[in-house]
Amino acid sequence: MNILNIINIIESNREIYELLKNCPYEILKKFQIKNYRKNTIILNQGSVYEKFYIIVDGLADIFIMAENGKRYTLSIYSKGNYIGELEIFNKIPFTCSVEAITDITMLEIDREDFLKWYDIDKNLSSIMMKTLCAQFYRLSEKAGKDTLYNLKQRICYFLIEEASKNKANKIKNIEIMIDKEKLSCQLAVTKRSINRVLHMLNQMDIISIQNSKVIIKDMEELKKEEIRSRYE
């Protein structure tokens, strides 16, 4: 029954199909389907897990936690992303923790079976090489922005990107829902600092703030402010 469910997942998800399309049957049947509830810590930074994970559905927060409790989000993973590829070959501790942002479904396979799959399936090694390069590129880009640009620029950029994700075609009164707790983790700053910048943009009449909702009143001015902030 488990293998039928796995085949159904592969056939109904393009991202999963691309990763598993050449996986041998004897390896495929070793996968397990696991479900985790929203806000569950699935994997802990510093622990060793001899498994490889593929997200089938849902969103996961990939983050680092410092000794003082400060949290920094490296990336948000979704369907088709995989976890554990950096640690599984040498059985080393996970560099990050993983938390379910939503209810999440994952495929999991033991290290020994993963290594057999990796040796057999050239499609897997090719995809892993390409996606690892893409992930390192994004992380390098994020690290550069977090280090080199001030908070106002990063928040302006965040608002512009969120508006783009929402496919907003208008340039005025664009509504965006923000979670300041998660945003503070993503930008590695305090909520107070985020509120200070949002208040500044509000005073400039570029945005207005309604609890967890930000309304972009003038997208063109927001873009200009993002550019100006790069040089401050």
Summary of the structure (lengths in Angstrom):
residues: 232
radius of gyration: 20.4
end to end distance: 60.0
largest distance: 62.4
contacts: 662
relative contact order: 0.12
helix: 46%
strand: 23%
